[in-house]
Amino acid sequence: MITVDTARKHYGDFLALDDVSLEIPRGSLTALLGPSGSGKSTLLRSIAGLEGLDSGTVTIDGRDVTDEPPQRRGIGFVFQHYAAFKHMTVRDNVAFGLSIRKRPKKEIDTKVDGLLEIVGLEGYRARYPAQLSGGQRQRMALARALAVDPQVLLLDEPFGALDAKVRTDLRTWLRRLHDEVHVTTVLVTHDQEEALDVADRIAVLNAGRIEQVGDPETLYDRPANDFVMGFLGSIASMGGQLVRPHDIELVRDRDEALARDAEVADSPGVIEATVERVVRLGFEVRVDLRADSGEHFAAQLTRRDADHLHLHRGETVFARAGQRSSVVDRVVLASAVPAGAGRPADEAVRQAAIA
């Protein structure tokens, strides 16, 4: 297990980590997710020992490593940019960590052969990094990091420099790799889909603080606040509530919309809207709408539902939420926090939601 306790880190006047505490279970794949400047890479580098903390502690498997150098923390680190030894073959790159530890040649050969097979590069032993694709170089980097049997594998946006198709393929591959080797892994990413796809747990960071920690389903279905909800997927504002676009239902008949809406408790109500644009996005269709109030929002439909409605620009439809907004109700949470507790309102909401 990795435990970070009340970590603080400044860069001049900029507060990168603001009393961050986080527990990462042994054997899990945990994603640190957040926008640029949220502190996710600083947190990862602090776990690695590449950044020193102003205050706070880092513990790995019960051992306080806060003041230990990176090479004594039992970690493997993979950066966004491959950092390969260009003059070495794939085999020698993967074997590097074992070679400098003066492990027996037979042990090195056995270990390297096994890892190259796991990462799908067994036929590339004699090639040089320049002869590999970006995805292959990143798989080589992962094999090199795993060669020394690290307690913890740290990945700093490892697929960020690759094109969309390669990233998607490598996400699937990384999940299979983790299920095979079971090493505790921490992945930094700003890609919500990547985090939802590969991680067991996600910690959402914003402005140097952790907004919420949980499994992907919980964070998506029960976000602690508006920031988490918005960062983990598209949102639309309807009647003062945040709603997922795929939860918005469009019908042409007002009475039908009202009847269906009566079945949803605390719904934002039925909103009359004008179709401004219909955008076909492969397997789904986005309908851009303007409410009578002037508010703009979008609904996300399946192709089947969109074809059934056969919507055109300028037509009137009636929008309703198929289910209540999934974001935790701020009013309810605020009422659960004693008055005069001395915390800002947003912090009170965060703590109540996570508890």
N, C-alpha and C positions, 0 to 999 in steps of 0.2 A: 504494500500500500504506500502511496505517496500522500503526505500530509503537508499542506502549506498553511501556516498559522499567522494571521494578521500581518501579511507582507505589505511593506510600504517601499516605494521606489520613486525618487525624483530624478529628473534630468533638468538641472537648473531650477526654474520656476514651475516646470511642468510636472504634475503629479501623475505618473504612469500607473502606479498600483496604490490603491487607497484602502489599506487594511483588508486585503484579500485573504480569505480563508477557504480552503478547498480540500476535500478528501477524494483521492482517486483509488478505487478498489484494485487489489491485485488481480491481474489477468484481464482487466477491462480494456476497452478501447474508448477513451474519453476525448471528445472534441472540445476545444476552446474556440468558441464562435463569437465573432463581434466585428464591428466596422473598423476601418483604419483608425489607429489611435486609441483603441479601446483598452489596450494593455495585454492582449492575448499573447503576442510574441515576447513581450517583456516577462510575462509570467512563465512561459516555457523556458526562456533563457535563464531565468532565475532558478528553475528546477534543475537545469543542466549545469549550473555553476558558471555560465558565461557572463552573467550579470550578478553583481553583489547587491544585496538588499540593504536599504537604510535601516530597516528594523524588521522583525519577524523571523520565522524559522522555516526551514525545509527539512522534512524527515522522509527517508526512503527505507521501507521495511524496518521501522523502529529505530533507525540510526540517524542522528542529527547530522546532516551533511551541509548545514548552512555555510560553514567556513571551509569546507573541503573543496579542492580544485576539481574540475570536471573529470579528470582521469581517475579519480578515486571515488566516483559516485556510482559506478556500474551502469553507465548509460550508453546507448547508441543514439546518434543524432543524424538526421537527414535534413538537409536544407533544400530550399526551393531550387537553387542552382547547383547542379550535380557535384561540383567540387571533386571531380575525378582526377586521378593522376594520368595525364594525357600520354605519357611515355610508357605506361604500363598496359599490359593486356587486361582483358576482363578478369581472367583468372588471378593475375597478380594484384589487381585492385581489390578484389574480394578477400584475398589472402593477406593483405597488408597488415591488418591489426594482429593477426596471428603470427606473422613473420617477425614483427618487432618485439613480440613477446617470446620469441625464440622457442616456439612450439615445434615438436618433432615433425619432419616433413610428411611422414605417413598420415599423421593426425591432420595436418593442414590439407593434404590432398583429399582425404575422406570428407572433411568438413566442407571444403569449397565445392566439391562435386555434388554433395547433398544439397547445398544452398542454391547452386546454379540450377539444379533440377527443380527445386521448389519454386524459384522465381521465373522458370521457363527460359533460361539462358544456357542450357547445357550444351547447345551447339555453337556457342559464341565464345568459348574459352580463350581462343587465340586472337580474337579481334581486339581492336583498340577503341577507346571511347568515341573517337571521331567517326568510326564506322557503324555506330549504333544510332537508332532513332532516339528522340527525347524520352519516350516511354521506356525504352530498353535501358537507357542510361540511369533512369530513376530506379528501375528494378535492380540494377547492378548496385546502386548506392544503398538500397535497402538490404541487399544480401551482405554487403560489406559491413553495415551496421550490426547485422545479426550474427556475424561470424564470431564475435568475441563473447557470445552468450550474455548480452546485457540483461540486467534486472529490469531496465526500463528502456523503451524505444520512444524517442521524441522526434516528431515530424513537423517541421515548420513550413507549412504550405507546400508540401512536396510536389503537388501537381499544378501549382499556380502558373508555371511558365508553359504549360502544354495546351494544345487546342482542345476544344470541347469534347470531341469524340474520344480522343485519347484519355482525357480526364475521366470520362464516364467508364471506359473500359478498366482503367487502373483502380477506380473506386471499388468495382466488383472484385478485382484481383486482390486488393488490399484486404477486403473483408474476408476472403477465403484464406489468405495468408495468415491473418490474425487467428482465425479459427483453427489453423493447423499448428501454429507455434505458441499461441497463448501467452505471449510476452505482454506485460503491462505497457500500453501504448497511449501516448498523448499526441493528438493531432491538432495543430493550429490551422484554422481556415476562416475565410470570410464568406465562404460559399455555403448558404443554408442547405441547399440540396445535398451537397457533399456530406455535411454533418448528419443530416437526417438519414442518409443512405447507409453510412458505414459505422456510425458510433453506437455504442451501448448506452452512453450517457453524454449529455451535452451541458457545458457550462456557458451561459450567455454573458458576455462582458460588455460593459458600456462605461466609458469615461473612467476607467480604472477600477471599476467595481463589478462584482458579480450580481447580475440581476436575478438569475434563477438557475438551478441545477436540477437535472432530472433525465429520465429516459426520453427519447424522441417523441413518443406518442403523448406523454404527459405534457411536455412543453408545447406541442402543437395544439392539443385539445384543451389544455388548461393553463394558458400562459399567465404569469404572475401580474403582468401589467401591459400597457399599450405598446411599450418598446419591444418586449419579447414577442408579442403577437405580430407586430409589424415586421420584425426582423426575420421571423420564421415563415413568412409567406405573404402573399398579397392580401390586402385588406380593403374594405370599402366602408364608408360611413353612411349609415342609414338611420334617420331619425335620432341622431345623437349616439348611436351605438356603432361599435366596430363589428363588422361581419366579414367572414371569408367570402370572396366572390363566388366560390362554388356552392355556398349555402344559400345563395339568392335564387329564388324561383320567380320566373316571369310568366304571367298569364295575361290573356287578352280581355277577360271578362272581370269586371270589378266585383260583382257578387260572388263569383267563384273564389277570387283572391281573399275576400273578407271571410268567407266561410272557412277556408283553409287556415287563415291566420288566427282564427279564434281558437284553434287547437294548440297554439304555441304560447306558453306562458311568458309574460313579460317581453313580448316581441316588440320590435320598433314600429309595428303597424304596417299598413299597406300604403305604398307610395306610388302615386301616379307619375309616370315618367315618359319622356320622349326619347326614342331611339336616335342616337347621333351617328353611330357607326357600328357595323358588324364586321368583326375581324376573324377570319378563319386561321387558326394556329395549329394546323395538323389535325390531331385527334380531338381538339377542343375548339370552342368558339367563344370569343370575348365580345360582349355587347356593351358598348359605351352608352351611358344614359345620362339624361339631365332631368332632375326632379323639378316639379312646379316651383319649388323654393329657390331654384337656381343651383342647387347642390349637384355636383357631378359625381357619378360612381359607375362601377362596371360590374356586370354579372358574367360568370363563367359557366358556360353550358356545354353539355356533350353535343357532338355533332347530330346525334339522333334527336335530342330535344330541340336544337336550333332548327333542324330541317322541319320538324313538326310545327313550330311556330311560324317559320317562313317570314322572319322579320325584315323590314326595310327601313331605311333612314326616314325619319319624320313621323313614323307611326307611334301610337300611344300604347303603352303596356302598363300593367300593374305589378309592382315588385314587392316581394315579401321575403322575410328570412325563414328558410326552412327549419332553422333551429335558432335558439337564442344565442346571442353573441357569446363566444367561448371565453372571452377575457374575464378574469376575476373582477367582480364588481368593486370598484374603488370605494364607494360609499359604505358598503357592508364591511370591507376590511378596515376602513378608517374608524368606524364605530367600535371595532374590536380592540383598538389601541387606546389605553387610558389617556385621558387628557393630561397635558403637561408632562408627557413622557420625555420631552426634550429632544425628540428626533424630528427631522424634517418630514413633511407629509409623504414624500416619495419613499423615504427610507422606511417609514412605518408600514406602507403598503407592501414593500419588498419583503420585510421580515415576516409580516403576517401571512403573506402568500406562501412563503417557503416553509413556514413552520408546519 
